[in-house]
Amino acid sequence: MTAPPRIDDAAAAAAAAIDWDKLGFDIVRTRSYAEYTWRDGAWDAGVLVPSGPLSLDVWATSLHYGQACFEGLKAFRMRDGKVRVFRPDVNARRLQLSCRAISMPEVSVELFVEAVNRAVTDNLDFVPPYGHSGSLYIRPFVVGSGPQVGLTPAPEFKFIVVVNPVGDYYRGGISQPVRAVIQHGFDRAAPRGTGHTKVAGNYAPCLGPTTRAKKHGYTVMLFLDPKTNRYIDEFATSNFAALTRPDVNGRRTYVTPRSRSILSSVTNRSLTELAVKHFGWTAERRQVSWDEVRSGAFDEVVACGTAVVVTPIGAIDREVLLDTAGASADPRVAPLSSATTGIEHLWDDAELDNYTDDDDAAPRAVQSVEFSSNFEGFKQLQKAYRQIQTGDLDGWESYGWMLPAAGL
Ligand SMILES: *Cc1c(COP(=O)(O)O)cnc(C)c1O
């Protein structure tokens, strides 16, 4: 008889060696990931692949046109010792929306949940123990993988689920408000584009402006609606949520923007449900103008998403160009004529790149709004939210959020 592969001993030893208190948001190589292939019209039965560098060469060709989308969710070890995944069915439906937006075959909710459970089950020893703030982050993604050079959908696709134990994203958590910035001259999404989906192409263009924002002392970027620049859309990787001051009965209103170019956050949706069902507050999902935010309508504002849950926003600065009275408020669309600029300038696209040093130097003013509250409302919401994920909230089962119900 041949001995079984030794690979598992190494993974088990790696899991046993993790210091759960020190966990951040870095890559921790786990035992395995789940990989499914779509070919000739159907997804196959999938395999568990020992963790190692993914071999990019298989799918490189069709990555040129950006056929790639992803999800992010978490598994928790709960009070009863069982591991459950937070609302995988909601992420599964959102992945379908993303796949449809960029002509990729959908992954059924059943297959998505199966693949997630499979990857988590094979890596149970990488889920932080109950009592630690960490979790097992799950990153499912779909990419076009067949060789392809024409602009048509890839002939083959991969659906892969990788897992990675994580701790806190920002160490500060809810007690450290951060500054947000609305940068002039960059939209995250197009008015009728793909902002409502988690397709890969939405994210790379944000990397440069994010670096620029960090350089100026801002932790997060906030975006306005791309069409009118009057309404709040969302942050680069999380939704915008606000609470009004409590009324005489202690009740608040949870307000979050509604727009075609916002990614529907599972965290935002769950916090909304908790606000109404657990706290008896009111919730509104509607257009929220920058003017409304500036007018002091809200007591607390947070950025919310799976990675951080809620990040309190202490202040929002909006850059506005000082001279917007000229013929063209946006220098990017200034007309060029060979009569005045010569033929070379007619095709000089350098100024279309909005993030040059020139742009940094353009005269601008800042409109600011500060939130001086102690984030009491969102602290309550976040606590209840965490207690559902750990099984500490009375009646957590009734939400039906932690799956599978029997645990892994
Ligand atoms: C992933 C993401 C969110 C957060 O969604 P969750 O489901 O709560 O994790 C919000 N906005 C954008 C742009 C995102 O990519």
The ligand as an SDF file (V2000), in Angstrom:
LIG
                    3D

 15 15  0  0  0  0  0  0  0  0999 V2000
  -17.8580   44.2840   -1.9070 C   0  0  0  0  0  0  0  0  0  0  0  0
  -18.2560   45.7020   -1.9500 C   0  0  0  0  0  0  0  0  0  0  0  0
  -19.0840   46.2580   -0.9730 C   0  0  0  0  0  0  0  0  0  0  0  0
  -19.4700   45.5330    0.2920 C   0  0  0  0  0  0  0  0  0  0  0  0
  -20.3580   44.4880    0.0700 O   0  0  0  0  0  0  0  0  0  0  0  0
  -20.5700   43.3850    1.2030 P   0  0  0  0  0  0  0  0  0  0  0  0
  -21.4710   42.4000    0.5620 O   0  0  0  0  0  0  0  0  0  0  0  0
  -21.1740   44.0340    2.3750 O   0  0  0  0  0  0  0  0  0  0  0  0
  -19.2290   42.8350    1.5030 O   0  0  0  0  0  0  0  0  0  0  0  0
  -19.5090   47.5720   -1.1480 C   0  0  0  0  0  0  0  0  0  0  0  0
  -19.1290   48.3010   -2.2160 N   0  0  0  0  0  0  0  0  0  0  0  0
  -18.3170   47.7940   -3.1560 C   0  0  0  0  0  0  0  0  0  0  0  0
  -17.9420   48.6550   -4.3010 C   0  0  0  0  0  0  0  0  0  0  0  0
  -17.8530   46.4890   -3.0540 C   0  0  0  0  0  0  0  0  0  0  0  0
  -17.0460   45.9970   -3.9710 O   0  0  0  0  0  0  0  0  0  0  0  0
  1  2  1  0
  2  3  1  0
  2 14  2  0
  3  4  1  0
  3 10  2  0
  4  5  1  0
  5  6  1  0
  6  7  2  0
  6  8  1  0
  6  9  1  0
 10 11  1  0
 11 12  2  0
 12 13  1  0
 12 14  1  0
 14 15  1  0
M  END
$$$$
